[in-house]
């Protein structure tokens, strides 16, 4: 067996980090410090959709599963990646583009979309020009039997799209969505690898920050 390599796909949570439009930034407070109380203790206040995070079906489907009831098997397993070659400009990624790239999707795979928008993190373009999948592509992925969908973008719907159609489509099928992934450029195209996205077990929550990573053989 070859040597394994772990690729961290998560953003660090910081008090000044970029967040989705309208969201609050995390607040990180020191309650105790070693030089005064003898230990370091902090308190973190943050929204469930902060940084690299998982949307559970309950995010848009009220009767959908919350994050603590998601089967972790949906968030761990073989993944395949499609990489957008063009510069991010808010375009829709079509089914034909994915098929033409020769991406092979099998039942139970986790599909990752590398839009390239991560290169603009902490810049205004990050929340404006991220590519999103077309409805046709998502319906094809659903029919293929994917168990989770991940992207480096902050959403699967354009910011101005108030109906959040793609969220409703995927979450309505019970498929969790992992958003704000990073370092996808370090992952191989077409060749499967093992992906993990581990959420906090927050009772009845619609989402959770997560630590996402991949293991390459």
C-alpha positions as CSV (number, residue, x, y, z in Angstrom):
1,X,0.0,0.0,0.0
2,X,1.4,3.4,-1.0
3,X,1.9,6.2,1.5
4,X,-1.3,8.1,2.4
5,X,-1.5,11.9,2.3
6,X,-4.1,14.0,4.2
7,X,-5.4,17.2,2.5
8,X,-7.2,19.6,4.8
9,X,-10.2,21.1,3.0
10,X,-11.4,23.4,5.8
11,X,-11.0,27.2,6.5
12,X,-9.8,28.3,9.9
13,X,-12.5,30.0,12.0
14,X,-11.4,33.5,12.9
15,X,-13.1,36.5,14.3
16,X,-12.4,38.6,11.2
17,X,-13.1,36.0,8.6
18,X,-15.2,36.5,5.5
19,X,-18.8,35.3,5.9
20,X,-21.9,35.0,3.7
21,X,-23.7,38.3,3.1
22,X,-25.9,39.2,6.0
23,X,-24.3,36.7,8.5
24,X,-22.5,37.6,11.7
25,X,-18.8,37.0,12.1
26,X,-17.6,34.6,14.8
27,X,-16.8,36.0,18.2
28,X,-13.9,34.4,20.0
29,X,-13.3,35.4,23.6
30,X,-10.7,34.4,26.2
31,X,-12.4,33.6,29.5
32,X,-9.3,32.4,31.2
33,X,-5.6,32.8,30.5
34,X,-2.6,30.7,31.8
35,X,-0.8,33.8,33.1
36,X,-3.8,34.8,35.2
37,X,-6.1,31.9,36.0
38,X,-3.7,29.0,35.3
39,X,-5.4,27.7,32.1
40,X,-6.6,28.9,28.7
41,X,-10.3,28.7,28.2
42,X,-12.2,30.4,25.4
43,X,-15.8,30.9,24.3
44,X,-16.8,30.8,20.6
45,X,-20.1,32.3,19.4
46,X,-20.8,31.6,15.7
47,X,-23.6,30.9,13.2
48,X,-24.0,27.3,12.2
49,X,-23.2,28.2,8.6
50,X,-19.8,29.7,9.4
51,X,-16.8,28.8,7.3
52,X,-16.6,25.2,6.0
53,X,-19.9,23.8,7.0
54,X,-22.6,21.2,6.2
55,X,-26.2,22.0,5.4
56,X,-28.5,19.3,6.7
57,X,-31.9,18.7,5.0
58,X,-33.6,20.6,7.8
59,X,-32.0,23.9,6.5
60,X,-34.8,24.3,4.0
61,X,-37.0,21.2,4.6
62,X,-38.7,21.6,7.9
63,X,-39.4,17.9,8.3
64,X,-35.9,17.0,7.0
65,X,-33.2,15.5,9.1
66,X,-31.2,17.8,11.4
67,X,-27.5,17.6,11.5
68,X,-27.4,15.3,14.6
69,X,-29.5,12.7,12.9
70,X,-27.5,12.6,9.6
71,X,-26.0,9.2,9.0
72,X,-22.2,9.9,9.1
73,X,-21.9,7.4,6.2
74,X,-23.3,10.1,4.0
75,X,-20.3,12.3,4.8
76,X,-17.5,9.8,4.6
77,X,-16.6,7.8,1.5
78,X,-15.3,7.8,-2.0
79,X,-15.5,11.1,-3.7
80,X,-15.0,12.4,-7.3
81,X,-14.2,15.9,-8.3
82,X,-15.0,18.1,-11.3
83,X,-12.8,21.1,-11.8
84,X,-14.1,24.2,-13.6
85,X,-11.4,25.4,-16.0
86,X,-12.8,28.9,-16.7
87,X,-12.3,31.9,-14.4
88,X,-15.2,32.2,-11.9
89,X,-17.8,34.7,-13.1
90,X,-21.1,33.4,-11.6
91,X,-21.7,30.9,-14.4
92,X,-23.9,27.9,-14.3
93,X,-22.1,24.5,-14.6
94,X,-23.9,22.3,-17.0
95,X,-24.4,18.5,-17.1
96,X,-22.7,18.5,-20.5
97,X,-19.5,20.0,-19.0
98,X,-19.3,17.3,-16.4
99,X,-20.0,14.5,-18.9
100,X,-17.5,15.9,-21.4
101,X,-14.8,15.8,-18.7
102,X,-15.2,12.1,-18.3
103,X,-16.2,12.2,-14.6
104,X,-17.5,8.8,-13.6
105,X,-20.2,8.9,-10.9
106,X,-21.2,5.7,-9.1
107,X,-24.0,5.2,-6.6
108,X,-22.8,6.2,-3.2
109,X,-20.1,8.6,-4.4
110,X,-19.7,12.1,-2.9
111,X,-19.5,14.7,-5.7
112,X,-17.2,17.7,-5.3
113,X,-17.3,20.8,-7.5
114,X,-14.1,22.8,-7.7
115,X,-15.3,26.2,-9.0
116,X,-11.9,27.9,-8.4
117,X,-13.7,30.6,-6.3
118,X,-11.5,29.7,-3.2
119,X,-8.7,31.8,-4.8
120,X,-10.8,34.9,-4.1
121,X,-11.5,34.1,-0.4
122,X,-11.4,37.3,1.6
123,X,-12.1,39.4,-1.5
124,X,-15.5,40.8,-2.6
125,X,-15.5,38.4,-5.7
126,X,-15.9,35.4,-3.4
127,X,-19.5,36.1,-2.4
128,X,-20.5,37.4,-5.9
129,X,-19.0,35.4,-8.7
130,X,-19.0,31.8,-7.6
131,X,-20.3,29.2,-10.2
132,X,-23.3,27.1,-9.3
133,X,-24.7,23.9,-10.8
134,X,-27.6,23.8,-13.1
135,X,-30.8,22.0,-12.1
136,X,-30.2,19.5,-14.9
137,X,-26.8,18.6,-13.4
138,X,-28.2,18.2,-9.9
139,X,-31.0,16.0,-11.1
140,X,-28.5,13.8,-12.9
141,X,-26.3,13.6,-9.8
142,X,-29.4,12.6,-7.8
143,X,-30.3,10.0,-10.3
144,X,-26.8,8.6,-10.1
145,X,-27.3,8.1,-6.4
146,X,-24.7,10.5,-4.8
147,X,-24.8,10.6,-1.1
148,X,-23.4,14.2,-0.5
149,X,-22.5,17.2,-2.6
150,X,-19.6,19.5,-1.8
151,X,-18.3,22.8,-3.2
152,X,-15.7,25.5,-2.6
153,X,-18.5,28.1,-3.1
154,X,-20.4,29.7,-0.3
155,X,-23.7,28.4,-1.7
156,X,-25.2,26.2,-4.4
157,X,-27.5,29.0,-5.3
158,X,-26.6,32.5,-6.6
159,X,-26.8,35.2,-3.9
160,X,-29.5,37.0,-5.7
161,X,-31.7,33.8,-6.1
162,X,-34.1,34.1,-3.2
163,X,-36.0,30.9,-3.9
164,X,-32.9,28.8,-3.2
165,X,-34.0,26.2,-5.8
166,X,-30.8,24.1,-5.7
167,X,-30.9,23.9,-2.0
168,X,-34.5,22.7,-2.0
169,X,-33.8,20.2,-4.7
170,X,-30.8,18.5,-3.0
171,X,-31.9,18.8,0.6
172,X,-35.4,17.6,-0.4
173,X,-33.7,14.4,-1.5
174,X,-32.0,14.1,1.8
175,X,-28.6,14.9,0.3
176,X,-26.4,17.1,2.6
177,X,-24.4,20.0,1.1
178,X,-20.9,20.8,2.2
179,X,-20.0,24.5,1.4
180,X,-16.9,26.6,1.6
181,X,-14.4,23.9,1.0
182,X,-10.8,25.0,0.3
183,X,-7.6,23.4,-1.1
184,X,-9.6,21.5,-3.8
185,X,-6.7,22.3,-6.2
186,X,-4.7,19.7,-4.3
187,X,-7.2,16.9,-5.2
188,X,-7.0,14.7,-8.4
189,X,-9.6,14.9,-11.1
190,X,-11.5,11.8,-12.3
191,X,-9.6,9.5,-9.8
192,X,-11.6,8.8,-6.7
193,X,-10.3,9.5,-3.2
194,X,-11.6,9.2,0.3
195,X,-13.5,12.3,1.7
196,X,-14.6,13.1,5.2
197,X,-16.7,16.0,6.5
198,X,-17.3,15.7,10.3
199,X,-20.0,18.0,11.8
200,X,-20.6,18.9,15.4
201,X,-23.5,16.8,16.9
202,X,-25.8,19.8,17.6
203,X,-29.3,18.6,18.5
204,X,-32.0,19.6,16.0
205,X,-29.7,22.0,14.2
206,X,-30.0,22.7,10.5
207,X,-26.3,23.0,9.9
208,X,-22.9,22.7,11.5
209,X,-19.3,23.9,10.9
210,X,-17.2,20.9,10.0
211,X,-13.7,19.7,9.6
212,X,-13.4,18.4,6.0
213,X,-10.4,16.5,4.6
214,X,-9.4,14.0,2.0
215,X,-7.1,11.1,2.1
216,X,-5.1,10.4,-1.0
217,X,-3.3,7.1,-1.6
